[in-house]
Amino acid sequence: MVRPSDNRAAARRGARHGRHGRLGRSEVVRPPLPPLNGRIDRFDRTIGNAVEFLRGTWPELQEVRFEIGDLPQAHDADGIPRWLLDREGRRIVLFRIPIERLLPPGHDDGAHRRIAIESAVFRAAAEYIGKDPWEFGPDFG
């Protein structure tokens, strides 16, 4: 049963207050958090942009899968590999940690890291199709 005095009290408190006189509850997180933009996200985005460019330039790469791995299984005579070519499986695996972490001293900033990532994609793709990385420009089509 609603008493007339309860209605008047609710009207005085305003719409923001609940029936017990407290403020309404807010959302747990407000405003929504922006999407994460970590190092792995930037690495993935840089790889994707380079692959998109290469596929548009060289039709031989249309059916090749580009994958991202953390570390290679073993090192070779040249050191730690930055990528693995699997021509039979039609894929190129790029290893994130060696590409990002084995930069020359003084070159560990965002711009140099992006250049190293793009360079690894271009060199791996060139090796995969048997071309020189410098042939990926639009004038060499």
DRENTORKOL-3810 file (N, C-alpha, C; in nm, 4 decimals):
REM DRENTORKOL-3810
@n.u->0.0840; n.v->-0.1171; n.w->0.0000; ca.u->0.0000; ca.v->0.0000; ca.w->0.0000; c.u->0.0890; c.v->0.1240; c.w->0.0000
@n.u->0.0614; n.v->0.2198; n.w->-0.0883; ca.u->0.1402; ca.v->0.3420; ca.w->-0.1003; c.u->0.0713; c.v->0.4504; c.w->-0.0200
@n.u->0.1484; n.v->0.5142; n.w->0.0646; ca.u->0.0941; ca.v->0.6240; ca.w->0.1432; c.u->0.1199; c.v->0.7557; c.w->0.0732
@n.u->0.0295; n.v->0.8516; n.w->0.0824; ca.u->0.0472; ca.v->0.9807; ca.w->0.0164; c.u->0.1753; c.v->1.0511; c.w->0.0583
@n.u->0.2193; n.v->1.0383; n.w->0.1791; ca.u->0.3406; ca.v->1.1065; ca.w->0.2259; c.u->0.4647; c.v->1.0529; c.w->0.1531
@n.u->0.4649; n.v->0.9223; n.w->0.1152; ca.u->0.5776; ca.v->0.8639; ca.w->0.0429; c.u->0.5915; c.v->0.9270; c.w->-0.0953
@n.u->0.4824; n.v->0.9524; n.w->-0.1654; ca.u->0.4870; ca.v->1.0126; ca.w->-0.2986; c.u->0.5434; c.v->1.1535; c.w->-0.2939
@n.u->0.5030; n.v->1.2310; n.w->-0.1923; ca.u->0.5520; ca.v->1.3677; ca.w->-0.1805; c.u->0.7007; c.v->1.3687; c.w->-0.1501
@n.u->0.7470; n.v->1.2783; n.w->-0.0684; ca.u->0.8893; ca.v->1.2708; ca.w->-0.0336; c.u->0.9716; c.v->1.2345; c.w->-0.1568
@n.u->0.9217; n.v->1.1416; n.w->-0.2392; ca.u->0.9927; ca.v->1.1019; ca.w->-0.3605; c.u->0.9990; c.v->1.2183; c.w->-0.4573
@n.u->0.8935; n.v->1.2963; n.w->-0.4684; ca.u->0.8937; ca.v->1.4104; ca.w->-0.5591; c.u->0.9938; c.v->1.5156; c.w->-0.5143
@n.u->1.0075; n.v->1.5352; n.w->-0.3833; ca.u->1.1032; ca.v->1.6325; ca.w->-0.3309; c.u->1.2467; c.v->1.5900; c.w->-0.3590
@n.u->1.2763; n.v->1.4614; n.w->-0.3481; ca.u->1.4139; ca.v->1.4122; ca.w->-0.3676; c.u->1.4568; c.v->1.4217; c.w->-0.5123
@n.u->1.3667; n.v->1.4174; n.w->-0.6049; ca.u->1.4021; ca.v->1.4238; ca.w->-0.7456; c.u->1.4172; c.v->1.2853; c.w->-0.8040
@n.u->1.4347; n.v->1.2799; n.w->-0.9339; ca.u->1.4378; ca.v->1.1541; ca.w->-1.0070; c.u->1.5682; c.v->1.0763; c.w->-0.9840
@n.u->1.6749; n.v->1.1461; n.w->-0.9465; ca.u->1.8035; ca.v->1.0767; ca.w->-0.9309; c.u->1.8070; c.v->0.9874; c.w->-0.8076
@n.u->1.7245; n.v->1.0180; n.w->-0.7095; ca.u->1.7260; ca.v->0.9409; ca.w->-0.5860; c.u->1.6343; c.v->0.8209; c.w->-0.5967
@n.u->1.6788; n.v->0.7128; n.w->-0.5373; ca.u->1.5963; ca.v->0.5939; ca.w->-0.5345; c.u->1.4925; c.v->0.6029; c.w->-0.4247
@n.u->1.4185; n.v->0.4983; n.w->-0.4051; ca.u->1.3101; ca.v->0.5025; ca.w->-0.3075; c.u->1.3599; c.v->0.5073; c.w->-0.1642
@n.u->1.4897; n.v->0.4779; n.w->-0.1436; ca.u->1.5439; ca.v->0.4825; ca.w->-0.0080; c.u->1.6206; c.v->0.6108; c.w->0.0180
@n.u->1.6106; n.v->0.7079; n.w->-0.0749; ca.u->1.6730; ca.v->0.8374; ca.w->-0.0532; c.u->1.8196; c.v->0.8438; c.w->-0.0949
@n.u->1.8730; n.v->0.7368; n.w->-0.1526; ca.u->2.0129; ca.v->0.7381; ca.w->-0.1964; c.u->2.0210; c.v->0.7730; c.w->-0.3440
@n.u->2.1391; n.v->0.8207; n.w->-0.3849; ca.u->2.1606; ca.v->0.8470; ca.w->-0.5266; c.u->2.1577; c.v->0.7162; c.w->-0.6033
@n.u->2.1191; n.v->0.7257; n.w->-0.7300; ca.u->2.1204; ca.v->0.6068; ca.w->-0.8139; c.u->2.2622; c.v->0.5557; c.w->-0.8344
@n.u->2.2741; n.v->0.4302; n.w->-0.8577; ca.u->2.4059; ca.v->0.3692; ca.w->-0.8773; c.u->2.4575; c.v->0.4000; c.w->-1.0176
@n.u->2.5891; n.v->0.4208; n.w->-1.0278; ca.u->2.6487; ca.v->0.4454; ca.w->-1.1592; c.u->2.7032; c.v->0.3147; c.w->-1.2147
@n.u->2.7412; n.v->0.3193; n.w->-1.3424; ca.u->2.8009; ca.v->0.2023; ca.w->-1.4045; c.u->2.9366; c.v->0.1746; c.w->-1.3393
@n.u->2.9828; n.v->0.0536; n.w->-1.3516; ca.u->3.1107; ca.v->0.0167; ca.w->-1.2915; c.u->3.2248; c.v->0.0915; c.w->-1.3595
@n.u->3.2261; n.v->0.0938; n.w->-1.4915; ca.u->3.3305; ca.v->0.1623; ca.w->-1.5660; c.u->3.2620; c.v->0.2642; c.w->-1.6563
@n.u->3.2978; n.v->0.3894; n.w->-1.6369; ca.u->3.2354; ca.v->0.4930; ca.w->-1.7177; c.u->3.3335; c.v->0.6051; c.w->-1.7338
@n.u->3.3622; n.v->0.6598; n.w->-1.8451; ca.u->3.3200; ca.v->0.6170; ca.w->-1.9779; c.u->3.3937; c.v->0.4907; c.w->-2.0196
@n.u->3.3527; n.v->0.4295; n.w->-2.1305; ca.u->3.4195; ca.v->0.3062; ca.w->-2.1730; c.u->3.5686; c.v->0.3297; c.w->-2.1953
@n.u->3.6463; n.v->0.2295; n.w->-2.1608; ca.u->3.7910; ca.v->0.2401; ca.w->-2.1775; c.u->3.8275; c.v->0.2334; c.w->-2.3258
@n.u->3.9303; n.v->0.3080; n.w->-2.3670; ca.u->3.9728; ca.v->0.2990; ca.w->-2.5065; c.u->4.0350; c.v->0.1631; c.w->-2.5338
@n.u->4.0392; n.v->0.1202; n.w->-2.6596; ca.u->4.0996; ca.v->-0.0098; ca.w->-2.6905; c.u->4.2473; c.v->-0.0104; c.w->-2.6524
@n.u->4.2940; n.v->-0.1270; n.w->-2.6158; ca.u->4.4345; ca.v->-0.1399; ca.w->-2.5788; c.u->4.5226; c.v->-0.1168; c.w->-2.7004
@n.u->4.6370; n.v->-0.0560; n.w->-2.6788; ca.u->4.7291; ca.v->-0.0284; ca.w->-2.7872; c.u->4.8696; c.v->-0.0641; c.w->-2.7401
@n.u->4.8896; n.v->-0.1917; n.w->-2.7145; ca.u->5.0178; ca.v->-0.2376; ca.w->-2.6642; c.u->5.1143; c.v->-0.2719; c.w->-2.7762
@n.u->5.2315; n.v->-0.3159; n.w->-2.7363; ca.u->5.3368; ca.v->-0.3486; ca.w->-2.8322; c.u->5.2947; c.v->-0.4609; c.w->-2.9264
@n.u->5.2265; n.v->-0.5617; n.w->-2.8759; ca.u->5.1840; ca.v->-0.6737; ca.w->-2.9599; c.u->5.0783; c.v->-0.6267; c.w->-3.0608
@n.u->4.9874; n.v->-0.5391; n.w->-3.0175; ca.u->4.8872; ca.v->-0.4847; ca.w->-3.1092; c.u->4.9530; c.v->-0.4044; c.w->-3.2207
@n.u->5.0517; n.v->-0.3212; n.w->-3.1844; ca.u->5.1223; ca.v->-0.2426; ca.w->-3.2866; c.u->5.1994; c.v->-0.3327; c.w->-3.3808
@n.u->5.2606; n.v->-0.4402; n.w->-3.3291; ca.u->5.3337; ca.v->-0.5357; ca.w->-3.4122; c.u->5.2378; c.v->-0.5989; c.w->-3.5134
@n.u->5.1244; n.v->-0.6475; n.w->-3.4665; ca.u->5.0249; ca.v->-0.7101; ca.w->-3.5549; c.u->4.9766; c.v->-0.6133; c.w->-3.6628
@n.u->4.9496; n.v->-0.4896; n.w->-3.6233; ca.u->4.9005; ca.v->-0.3899; ca.w->-3.7184; c.u->5.0070; c.v->-0.3574; c.w->-3.8246
@n.u->5.1329; n.v->-0.3453; n.w->-3.7824; ca.u->5.2415; ca.v->-0.3158; ca.w->-3.8758; c.u->5.2603; c.v->-0.4302; c.w->-3.9743
@n.u->5.2549; n.v->-0.5538; n.w->-3.9251; ca.u->5.2654; ca.v->-0.6711; ca.w->-4.0134; c.u->5.1496; c.v->-0.6692; c.w->-4.1140
@n.u->5.0292; n.v->-0.6463; n.w->-4.0652; ca.u->4.9120; ca.v->-0.6458; ca.w->-4.1526; c.u->4.9207; c.v->-0.5409; c.w->-4.2625
@n.u->4.9672; n.v->-0.4212; n.w->-4.2281; ca.u->4.9795; ca.v->-0.3155; ca.w->-4.3290; c.u->5.0837; c.v->-0.3511; c.w->-4.4340
@n.u->5.1978; n.v->-0.4069; n.w->-4.3910; ca.u->5.3024; ca.v->-0.4448; ca.w->-4.4861; c.u->5.2546; c.v->-0.5588; c.w->-4.5763
@n.u->5.1857; n.v->-0.6562; n.w->-4.5190; ca.u->5.1354; ca.v->-0.7697; ca.w->-4.5979; c.u->5.0313; c.v->-0.7226; c.w->-4.6990
@n.u->4.9448; n.v->-0.6319; n.w->-4.6574; ca.u->4.8435; ca.v->-0.5782; ca.w->-4.7491; c.u->4.9109; c.v->-0.5102; c.w->-4.8682
@n.u->5.0154; n.v->-0.4323; n.w->-4.8428; ca.u->5.0886; ca.v->-0.3673; ca.w->-4.9514; c.u->5.1519; c.v->-0.4715; c.w->-5.0437
@n.u->5.2181; n.v->-0.5710; n.w->-4.9853; ca.u->5.2865; ca.v->-0.6723; ca.w->-5.0660; c.u->5.1893; c.v->-0.7539; c.w->-5.1504
@n.u->5.0769; n.v->-0.7890; n.w->-5.0953; ca.u->4.9774; ca.v->-0.8668; ca.w->-5.1721; c.u->4.9211; c.v->-0.7849; c.w->-5.2873
@n.u->4.9113; n.v->-0.6555; n.w->-5.2693; ca.u->4.8648; ca.v->-0.5700; ca.w->-5.3770; c.u->4.9695; c.v->-0.5510; c.w->-5.4856
@n.u->5.0966; n.v->-0.5709; n.w->-5.4507; ca.u->5.2064; ca.v->-0.5509; ca.w->-5.5450; c.u->5.2458; c.v->-0.6798; c.w->-5.6155
@n.u->5.2466; n.v->-0.7899; n.w->-5.5436; ca.u->5.2934; ca.v->-0.9173; ca.w->-5.5979; c.u->5.1858; c.v->-1.0244; c.w->-5.5862
@n.u->5.1267; n.v->-1.0653; n.w->-5.6985; ca.u->5.0205; ca.v->-1.1671; ca.w->-5.6956; c.u->5.0690; c.v->-1.3016; c.w->-5.6409
@n.u->5.1994; n.v->-1.3267; n.w->-5.6450; ca.u->5.2532; ca.v->-1.4535; ca.w->-5.5932; c.u->5.2268; c.v->-1.4700; c.w->-5.4435
@n.u->5.1980; n.v->-1.3599; n.w->-5.3756; ca.u->5.1779; ca.v->-1.3646; ca.w->-5.2305; c.u->5.0304; c.v->-1.3696; c.w->-5.1902
@n.u->4.9397; n.v->-1.3723; n.w->-5.2874; ca.u->4.7967; ca.v->-1.3713; ca.w->-5.2569; c.u->4.7540; c.v->-1.4909; c.w->-5.1715
@n.u->4.8067; n.v->-1.6069; n.w->-5.2001; ca.u->4.7643; ca.v->-1.7291; ca.w->-5.1306; c.u->4.8572; c.v->-1.7671; c.w->-5.0149
@n.u->4.9562; n.v->-1.6845; n.w->-4.9861; ca.u->5.0513; ca.v->-1.7138; ca.w->-4.8782; c.u->4.9941; c.v->-1.6630; c.w->-4.7468
@n.u->4.9984; n.v->-1.7490; n.w->-4.6442; ca.u->4.9535; ca.v->-1.7096; ca.w->-4.5099; c.u->5.0722; c.v->-1.6497; c.w->-4.4356
@n.u->5.0531; n.v->-1.5351; n.w->-4.3764; ca.u->5.1536; ca.v->-1.4736; ca.w->-4.2910; c.u->5.1097; c.v->-1.4970; c.w->-4.1476
@n.u->5.1967; n.v->-1.5594; n.w->-4.0701; ca.u->5.1647; ca.v->-1.5907; ca.w->-3.9307; c.u->5.2665; c.v->-1.5242; c.w->-3.8398
@n.u->5.2291; n.v->-1.5082; n.w->-3.7151; ca.u->5.3180; ca.v->-1.4478; ca.w->-3.6165; c.u->5.3447; c.v->-1.5497; c.w->-3.5071
@n.u->5.4726; n.v->-1.5726; n.w->-3.4829; ca.u->5.5154; ca.v->-1.6597; ca.w->-3.3738; c.u->5.5965; c.v->-1.5777; c.w->-3.2753
@n.u->5.6127; n.v->-1.6296; n.w->-3.1553; ca.u->5.6911; ca.v->-1.5568; ca.w->-3.0557; c.u->5.8412; c.v->-1.5772; c.w->-3.0768
@n.u->5.8827; n.v->-1.7037; n.w->-3.0740; ca.u->6.0248; ca.v->-1.7374; ca.w->-3.0862; c.u->6.0434; c.v->-1.8570; c.w->-3.1783
@n.u->6.1557; n.v->-1.8622; n.w->-3.2510; ca.u->6.1839; ca.v->-1.9815; ca.w->-3.3316; c.u->6.2205; c.v->-2.0983; c.w->-3.2404
@n.u->6.2085; n.v->-2.2196; n.w->-3.2922; ca.u->6.2404; ca.v->-2.3386; ca.w->-3.2131; c.u->6.3892; c.v->-2.3482; c.w->-3.1806
@n.u->6.4735; n.v->-2.3062; n.w->-3.2755; ca.u->6.6191; ca.v->-2.3160; ca.w->-3.2551; c.u->6.6871; c.v->-2.2070; c.w->-3.3367
@n.u->6.8134; n.v->-2.1846; n.w->-3.3054; ca.u->6.8888; ca.v->-2.0868; ca.w->-3.3837; c.u->6.9692; c.v->-2.1612; c.w->-3.4897
@n.u->7.0121; n.v->-2.0873; n.w->-3.5904; ca.u->7.0900; ca.v->-2.1490; ca.w->-3.6980; c.u->7.2310; c.v->-2.0890; c.w->-3.6989
@n.u->7.3096; n.v->-2.1196; n.w->-3.8022; ca.u->7.4478; ca.v->-2.0727; ca.w->-3.8097; c.u->7.4557; c.v->-1.9204; c.w->-3.8185
@n.u->7.3513; n.v->-1.8568; n.w->-3.8726; ca.u->7.3504; ca.v->-1.7107; ca.w->-3.8854; c.u->7.2998; c.v->-1.6407; c.w->-3.7593
@n.u->7.2575; n.v->-1.7143; n.w->-3.6606; ca.u->7.2040; ca.v->-1.6551; ca.w->-3.5378; c.u->7.0593; c.v->-1.6947; c.w->-3.5173
@n.u->6.9835; n.v->-1.6053; n.w->-3.4581; ca.u->6.8422; ca.v->-1.6320; ca.w->-3.4307; c.u->6.7602; c.v->-1.5865; c.w->-3.5516
@n.u->6.6866; n.v->-1.6784; n.w->-3.6148; ca.u->6.6082; ca.v->-1.6400; ca.w->-3.7331; c.u->6.4937; c.v->-1.5465; c.w->-3.6975
@n.u->6.4633; n.v->-1.4560; n.w->-3.7882; ca.u->6.3529; ca.v->-1.3609; ca.w->-3.7702; c.u->6.2253; c.v->-1.4142; c.w->-3.8332
@n.u->6.2368; n.v->-1.5111; n.w->-3.9260; ca.u->6.1200; ca.v->-1.5682; ca.w->-3.9917; c.u->6.1489; c.v->-1.7109; c.w->-4.0336
@n.u->6.0423; n.v->-1.7820; n.w->-4.0673; ca.u->6.0488; ca.v->-1.9190; ca.w->-4.1159; c.u->5.9655; c.v->-1.9257; c.w->-4.2431
@n.u->6.0235; n.v->-1.9837; n.w->-4.3494; ca.u->5.9524; ca.v->-1.9996; ca.w->-4.4757; c.u->5.9065; c.v->-2.1440; c.w->-4.4889
@n.u->5.7802; n.v->-2.1625; n.w->-4.5160; ca.u->5.7237; ca.v->-2.2954; ca.w->-4.5386; c.u->5.6552; c.v->-2.2912; c.w->-4.6749
@n.u->5.7340; n.v->-2.3166; n.w->-4.7799; ca.u->5.6798; ca.v->-2.3083; ca.w->-4.9160; c.u->5.5761; c.v->-2.4170; c.w->-4.9418
@n.u->5.5988; n.v->-2.5341; n.w->-4.8862; ca.u->5.5037; ca.v->-2.6439; ca.w->-4.9042; c.u->5.3685; c.v->-2.6101; c.w->-4.8417
@n.u->5.3714; n.v->-2.5505; n.w->-4.7240; ca.u->5.2484; ca.v->-2.5109; ca.w->-4.6555; c.u->5.1992; c.v->-2.3732; c.w->-4.6965
@n.u->5.2716; n.v->-2.3070; n.w->-4.7861; ca.u->5.2381; ca.v->-2.1722; ca.w->-4.8348; c.u->5.2186; c.v->-2.0752; c.w->-4.7196
@n.u->5.3222; n.v->-2.0652; n.w->-4.6360; ca.u->5.3124; ca.v->-1.9729; ca.w->-4.5229; c.u->5.4486; c.v->-1.9159; c.w->-4.4868
@n.u->5.4440; n.v->-1.8006; n.w->-4.4253; ca.u->5.5615; ca.v->-1.7328; ca.w->-4.3717; c.u->5.5307; c.v->-1.7033; c.w->-4.2256
@n.u->5.6199; n.v->-1.7465; n.w->-4.1372; ca.u->5.6029; ca.v->-1.7203; ca.w->-3.9943; c.u->5.7064; c.v->-1.6159; c.w->-3.9540
@n.u->5.6595; n.v->-1.5054; n.w->-3.9003; ca.u->5.7471; ca.v->-1.3981; ca.w->-3.8529; c.u->5.7553; c.v->-1.4074; c.w->-3.7009
@n.u->5.8772; n.v->-1.4045; n.w->-3.6485; ca.u->5.8979; ca.v->-1.4207; ca.w->-3.5049; c.u->5.9088; c.v->-1.2838; c.w->-3.4386
@n.u->5.8114; n.v->-1.2525; n.w->-3.3554; ca.u->5.7986; ca.v->-1.1203; ca.w->-3.2945; c.u->5.9162; c.v->-1.0825; c.w->-3.2049
@n.u->5.9542; n.v->-1.1691; n.w->-3.1160; ca.u->6.0551; ca.v->-1.1316; ca.w->-3.0159; c.u->6.1909; c.v->-1.1020; c.w->-3.0796
@n.u->6.2448; n.v->-1.1869; n.w->-3.1677; ca.u->6.3734; ca.v->-1.1503; ca.w->-3.2288; c.u->6.3657; c.v->-1.0236; c.w->-3.3150
@n.u->6.2547; n.v->-1.0050; n.w->-3.3850; ca.u->6.2419; ca.v->-0.8861; ca.w->-3.4698; c.u->6.2423; c.v->-0.7599; c.w->-3.3847
@n.u->6.1686; n.v->-0.7617; n.w->-3.2745; ca.u->6.1572; ca.v->-0.6420; ca.w->-3.1907; c.u->6.2748; c.v->-0.6212; c.w->-3.0963
@n.u->6.3281; n.v->-0.7276; n.w->-3.0430; ca.u->6.4259; ca.v->-0.7130; ca.w->-2.9354; c.u->6.5717; c.v->-0.7105; c.w->-2.9800
@n.u->6.6010; n.v->-0.7607; n.w->-3.0986; ca.u->6.7403; ca.v->-0.7670; ca.w->-3.1415; c.u->6.7743; c.v->-0.6503; c.w->-3.2347
@n.u->6.7385; n.v->-0.5328; n.w->-3.1915; ca.u->6.7702; ca.v->-0.4116; ca.w->-3.2658; c.u->6.9067; c.v->-0.3601; c.w->-3.2198
@n.u->6.9768; n.v->-0.2874; n.w->-3.3061; ca.u->7.1054; ca.v->-0.2306; ca.w->-3.2641; c.u->7.0860; c.v->-0.1330; c.w->-3.1480
@n.u->7.1857; n.v->-0.1183; n.w->-3.0632; ca.u->7.1750; ca.v->-0.0221; ca.w->-2.9522; c.u->7.1445; c.v->0.1186; c.w->-3.0050
@n.u->7.0573; n.v->0.1885; n.w->-2.9356; ca.u->7.0194; ca.v->0.3228; ca.w->-2.9753; c.u->6.9071; c.v->0.3275; c.w->-3.0770
@n.u->6.8593; n.v->0.2118; n.w->-3.1199; ca.u->6.7525; ca.v->0.2063; ca.w->-3.2198; c.u->6.6257; c.v->0.1439; c.w->-3.1622
@n.u->6.6109; n.v->0.1467; n.w->-3.0311; ca.u->6.4963; ca.v->0.0829; ca.w->-2.9668; c.u->6.3868; c.v->0.1854; c.w->-2.9369
@n.u->6.3354; n.v->0.2474; n.w->-3.0415; ca.u->6.2221; ca.v->0.3379; ca.w->-3.0261; c.u->6.1134; c.v->0.2949; c.w->-3.1239
@n.u->5.9994; n.v->0.3600; n.w->-3.1184; ca.u->5.8855; ca.v->0.3191; ca.w->-3.2002; c.u->5.9117; c.v->0.3211; c.w->-3.3495
@n.u->5.9784; n.v->0.4252; n.w->-3.3974; ca.u->6.0027; ca.v->0.4366; ca.w->-3.5417; c.u->6.0975; c.v->0.3274; c.w->-3.5900
@n.u->6.2065; n.v->0.3059; n.w->-3.5170; ca.u->6.3017; ca.v->0.2012; ca.w->-3.5578; c.u->6.2395; c.v->0.0624; c.w->-3.5467
@n.u->6.1574; n.v->0.0431; n.w->-3.4453; ca.u->6.0912; ca.v->-0.0864; ca.w->-3.4290; c.u->5.9973; c.v->-0.1130; c.w->-3.5475
@n.u->5.9216; n.v->-0.0106; n.w->-3.5897; ca.u->5.8319; ca.v->-0.0265; ca.w->-3.7043; c.u->5.9101; c.v->-0.0556; c.w->-3.8322
@n.u->6.0222; n.v->0.0128; n.w->-3.8509; ca.u->6.1062; ca.v->-0.0113; ca.w->-3.9687; c.u->6.1606; c.v->-0.1534; c.w->-3.9673
@n.u->6.2016; n.v->-0.2011; n.w->-3.8497; ca.u->6.2542; ca.v->-0.3383; ca.w->-3.8385; c.u->6.1462; c.v->-0.4410; c.w->-3.8711
@n.u->6.0238; n.v->-0.4168; n.w->-3.8260; ca.u->5.9133; ca.v->-0.5093; ca.w->-3.8528; c.u->5.8828; c.v->-0.5119; c.w->-4.0018
@n.u->5.8671; n.v->-0.3944; n.w->-4.0624; ca.u->5.8380; ca.v->-0.3880; ca.w->-4.2059; c.u->5.9510; c.v->-0.4498; c.w->-4.2873
@n.u->6.0742; n.v->-0.4236; n.w->-4.2481; ca.u->6.1900; ca.v->-0.4798; ca.w->-4.3187; c.u->6.1881; c.v->-0.6323; c.w->-4.3135
@n.u->6.1550; n.v->-0.6878; n.w->-4.1980; ca.u->6.1492; ca.v->-0.8335; ca.w->-4.1849; c.u->6.0411; c.v->-0.8917; c.w->-4.2751
@n.u->5.9258; n.v->-0.8265; n.w->-4.2822; ca.u->5.8171; ca.v->-0.8744; ca.w->-4.3687; c.u->5.8625; c.v->-0.8713; c.w->-4.5142
@n.u->5.9214; n.v->-0.7606; n.w->-4.5564; ca.u->5.9659; ca.v->-0.7465; ca.w->-4.6954; c.u->6.0750; c.v->-0.8485; c.w->-4.7292
@n.u->6.1734; n.v->-0.8646; n.w->-4.6413; ca.u->6.2824; ca.v->-0.9584; ca.w->-4.6690; c.u->6.2333; c.v->-1.1027; c.w->-4.6704
@n.u->6.1432; n.v->-1.1381; n.w->-4.5789; ca.u->6.0894; ca.v->-1.2746; ca.w->-4.5764; c.u->6.0078; c.v->-1.3020; c.w->-4.7021
@n.u->5.9236; n.v->-1.2074; n.w->-4.7423; ca.u->5.8425; ca.v->-1.2242; ca.w->-4.8629; c.u->5.9303; c.v->-1.2337; c.w->-4.9870
@n.u->6.0346; n.v->-1.1520; n.w->-4.9937; ca.u->6.1255; ca.v->-1.1549; ca.w->-5.1082; c.u->6.1976; c.v->-1.2893; c.w->-5.1159
@n.u->6.2432; n.v->-1.3381; n.w->-5.0031; ca.u->6.3094; ca.v->-1.4686; ca.w->-5.0006; c.u->6.2121; c.v->-1.5787; c.w->-5.0411
@n.u->6.0879; n.v->-1.5671; n.w->-4.9982; ca.u->5.9867; ca.v->-1.6677; ca.w->-5.0298; c.u->5.9647; c.v->-1.6797; c.w->-5.1804
@n.u->5.9563; n.v->-1.5660; n.w->-5.2504; ca.u->5.9287; ca.v->-1.5714; ca.w->-5.3945; c.u->6.0558; c.v->-1.5606; c.w->-5.4792
@n.u->6.1725; n.v->-1.5538; n.w->-5.4146; ca.u->6.2982; ca.v->-1.5530; ca.w->-5.4886; c.u->6.3303; c.v->-1.4220; c.w->-5.5574
@n.u->6.2979; n.v->-1.3116; n.w->-5.4934; ca.u->6.3278; ca.v->-1.1795; ca.w->-5.5493; c.u->6.4092; c.v->-1.0997; c.w->-5.4489
@n.u->6.4607; n.v->-0.9875; n.w->-5.4946; ca.u->6.5324; ca.v->-0.8955; ca.w->-5.4072; c.u->6.4292; c.v->-0.8079; c.w->-5.3355
@n.u->6.4478; n.v->-0.7779; n.w->-5.2072; ca.u->6.3490; ca.v->-0.6943; ca.w->-5.1367; c.u->6.3272; c.v->-0.5578; c.w->-5.2016
@n.u->6.4264; n.v->-0.5055; n.w->-5.2697; ca.u->6.4134; ca.v->-0.3736; ca.w->-5.3332; c.u->6.3231; c.v->-0.3785; c.w->-5.4558
@n.u->6.2881; n.v->-0.4963; n.w->-5.5021; ca.u->6.2003; ca.v->-0.5092; ca.w->-5.6179; c.u->6.0522; c.v->-0.4956; c.w->-5.5826
@n.u->6.0198; n.v->-0.4720; n.w->-5.4553; ca.u->5.8802; ca.v->-0.4626; ca.w->-5.4151; c.u->5.8201; c.v->-0.3253; c.w->-5.4404
@n.u->5.8959; n.v->-0.2327; n.w->-5.4942; ca.u->5.8418; ca.v->-0.1004; ca.w->-5.5224; c.u->5.7452; c.v->-0.1044; c.w->-5.6400
@n.u->5.6630; n.v->-0.0013; n.w->-5.6544; ca.u->5.5616; ca.v->-0.0004; ca.w->-5.7606; c.u->5.6218; c.v->0.0047; c.w->-5.9014
@n.u->5.7463; n.v->0.0499; n.w->-5.9153; ca.u->5.8090; ca.v->0.0603; ca.w->-6.0477; c.u->5.8617; c.v->-0.0732; c.w->-6.1005
@n.u->5.8658; n.v->-0.1750; n.w->-6.0137; ca.u->5.9247; ca.v->-0.3020; ca.w->-6.0533; c.u->5.8210; c.v->-0.4044; c.w->-6.0979
@n.u->5.6905; n.v->-0.3733; n.w->-6.0857; ca.u->5.5818; ca.v->-0.4654; ca.w->-6.1167; c.u->5.6065; c.v->-0.5424; c.w->-6.2387
END
